[in-house]
Amino acid sequence: MPSVVGLLEQRELTARRRVDELREEADRIQAELVAAEREWSEWVIARSRVGEVLSPGEGDIAGPDAVEKPSDRGEPPALPASSAAAKPKSVVPMWRAGLARSALSADYQRIVQALADRGRLGQGPLTCQEMAACFGLDPVPAKIEALRSKAKRLTARGWLVEPEPGRFTLAMALAGPGGGS
């Protein structure tokens, strides 16, 4: 007759293997999602550009010399304000020069604002648990993981950086004087 402890260890090992498999799958899917969202963002920008070119001029006709050039740092030119406006449940856009925080939904703006305030005070990065406390949220795993997901998405889009695992701060371009606001 097998021991109870032996059976428990066997079940624990099986469960741990399943968790490891699911984590690997989640990492793979997250990487695919980032690539797909980047491609989608490029198509949105392309459609916006074509719309600008094909739309009737609003009083000013652009000549051949009026072509907008990307910056010398390789950043894409900023979109017009109308296409960068935040919409509820919108996708987090890739950060680029001239893109205001208002392009983010309210939850994402709140995270960026909290980190901007912290940077202005000369304080270091925040953990998601500290963010939850700042926002008056209960420090339960569901709330913390929701914040972590948002912070990771902002990091993947260039709005934040993660200097240490689990600690987030504004990206240097945003942290500079007047950056991204």
N, C-alpha and C positions, 0 to 999 in steps of 0.2 A: 504494500500500500504506500503510495507516494506521500511525502510530507506536505503539510499545508503550506509551510514556508516555501518549499520547492515549487509548488503549484503557483503561489503568489509571485515568486521571482520569474517564473516562466511567463505568466500573464503580463507582468510589468515589462519584461523584455520585448514581448510582442507589441505592447502598446507603444513603447519607446521607438521601436523600429517604424511603426506606422506614423508616429509624429515626425520622425526624421524624413520619411518619404514625402509626407505632405508638405513639410517645410521646403524641401528641395523643389517640389512641384510649384509651390507658391513663389519661390524665388525665380524660377524659370518663367512663370506666368507674369510676374511683376516686370521682369526684363522685357518680355514681349509687349506688355502694356505700354511701357515707357517708349519703346520704339514705334509702336502703332500710334500713340498720341503725338509723338514728334512728327510723324508723317502726316497725320491729320492736321496738325497745326500748320505745316507747310502748305497743304492744300487750301486751308482757310485763308492763309496769307495770299496765295496765288489767286484765289477767287476774288479776294478783296482788291488786289492790284488790277486785275482785268476789269472789275467793276469800275474802278477809278478811271481807267483809260477809256472805257466805253461810255461812261456817263457823260451827259452833256455838260459843258463847262459852266461854272457859276460866275460868269463875268470875266474870267481871265483864261485866256487861251495859252496853253503851255507850248512853247516852241521846242524844237529838237534839242536845244541846249539846256532845257529845264528838266532833264532826266535826273531823278533823285538817285544819288550815289550812296552806297553803304559806307559806314564810317571806316576810317583807316584801322580801326581795331577789329574789323571783320564782323561787326554787329549788324543785323538787318535794320533797315530804317523803321522808325516807329509807325504804327498804324494810325490812321486818323482816329480822333476821340470817339466817333460814333461806333466804330467797330471794336473798340477796346472797352466799351462800357460793360459793367458787371451785370450779369443776369442771374437770377436765382438758380441754384444747382448747376452753375456753369463749370466748365472745365478750367483748371488752373492754366493760364497761358504761360509760355516760356518767357522769362524775364528778358527784357531788352531795353536799351537806353531809351528814355522818354516814356516808357510805359508806367503809368501811375498805379498806385496801390488800389485805386478805385476799380481797376480791371478785375480785381479779385472779389469773390463773394464775401459776405459779411464775416463768416467764421474765419476765413483765411486772412482778411484784413485785420481782424482782432489779434491773431497770432503775430502777424508782421508788426503791428503797432506796439504790442507788448514787448517784442524784442527790440524795436527801435527805441522805446522809452528806456529800456534797460541799458542799451548801448549809450544813450545820451547821459545816463547817470554813471557811466564808467563801470558798470557791473558786467560780469561774465555771462556765459551761455546759460540757458534755462533747460531743465529737464521737463518732460511732459507732465510729470507729477507736480512740479512747481508751477507750470502753466495752468494746470487745473485749479490749483489753489488761488492763483492770480485772478482767474475768471469766476471764482466762487463756486466751482463745480465740486461735487463729492469726489473724493479720491478713490473711486472704485475702478477696477480694471477696465470696464467697458468705456468709461469716459476718458481714461488715460490712453487707452489704445486708439480711440477715435482721434484724440489730439495727436498721437504719434503718427497715425496714418496721414493726417493733414500736414504735419511737419515734414514727413518724409516726401510727400508729394511736392511741397514747396521747395524742398532741397533738390529734388530731381529736376525741377523747372528753373533752378538758378536763383530763387528768391532768398533761400537760407543756405547755410552751411552747417555741417555737423563736425566740429573740430575734434570731438571725442564721441564715442558711441553713446547715443541717447541724450546728448547735450546739443542744443541748437542755438544759433545766433544768426543775425542778418548777414547776407553776402556782402563782401567788401564794397561792391558797386552801389549797393543800397545804403550801406552804413555811412558813406561819405556825405558831405554837405548837400542836403536837398535831394539825395539820391532816391529815385523811384517814387517821390511823393507829389 
